[in-house]
Amino acid sequence: MSQKRQIIIDEAFPNNRVDMVSKLLKSKGINHSSFYFISQKHPGMPDYQIIHFLLNESTVFITTDRPLHNTVLKKGFKSFFFNGDNFSSKTIKGVTPIKLPPLIKKGLQPKTLYEEPKTEIRHLVLPSSEKSLKKLRKKRRRIRNYFGGTENMEMVAITISFNSFKSYALIGVRIKISSNTGAKALDASEKYFREKLDLEYSEIIALCYAMIVPIQLMLNHVKTILYFDTRTFEEPSKYQSYETEGQYHYMYSKLIDSFSQIEFTPSAKGLFIERLRRKLSDLSMSNSNEIVKGNISEISSKIQQAGIAKAC
């Protein structure tokens, strides 16, 4: 009699398709003991921990995630990829396997819940288009898989600068993340915004974007240092009271409140700030598709309205 296998169902697998898994296993002659639903046992579990803790030679993995499927096969374990209609146990061509963390913390144990603490305003700062949201999810997943979760991140370093023109500012935000497991630091994100504004608001709007990007990526629960360009910024602390006159001060305050720990540090010179200045200078003379059209007024209005609604 063949060995009974445990069937590990990935979190994103649709519940209304579980009956198809049973039919698949029967058609393949796979004798199984039980279904193990990650969505019930370990919601939000990082991919590398799924492989490390849950999969072995006696399991069958069911997933809708192509890179994860290829990674499981590469590890020598059995996996079926579901495309919405059919299952495949073969490696999917053209799909790069996930880069697993080089080191796993000694004594690491699986958790019953991996979800990050809720951020009150995150849904208000997300992009509105599905295409942009898809890119954001892909980037979040890449970062999370590289480190194996935020618990393996030591610090998020944000570098911010901008160039001002008559009616707009070109704002640059770069994010680098260091690890507490010995993994090499990661250049996690590089964003450039072209924002129409009154020049008096250039500084505070640029600082807001510097906080919006990591909140979008759900990095705001990691210790954060924001390095601001001394050529373009004064002391950010002057904006921290939203009672100060100005339409963006309330948003600025709410963004800061979204971070577990954030520090503002002046940066006059050094590799990262100088690289960012050069990039902004180059982009100022081009129509690069790297530049995103800003929508800070819309974001500010959403945050303001949500605050009013909550107060009522």
Secondary structure, DSSP 8 states (H G I E B T S, - for coil): ----EEEEE-TTS-GGGHHHHHHHHHHTT--EEEEEEHHHHSTT--HHHIIIII--TTEEEEES-HHHHHHHHHTT-EEEEE-SS-EE-S--TT-------S---TT----S-------TTHHHHS-SSHHHHHHHHHHHHHHHHHHTSGGGEEEEEEEEEEEE-SSEEEEEEEEEEEESSS---EEEEEEEEEEE--GGGHHHHHHHHHHHHHHHTT-TTS-EEEEEETTT---GGGG--TTSSSTTHHHHHHHHHT-SSEEEEEE-SSHHHHHHHHHHHHHHTS--TTEEE--HHHHHHHHHHHHHHHH-
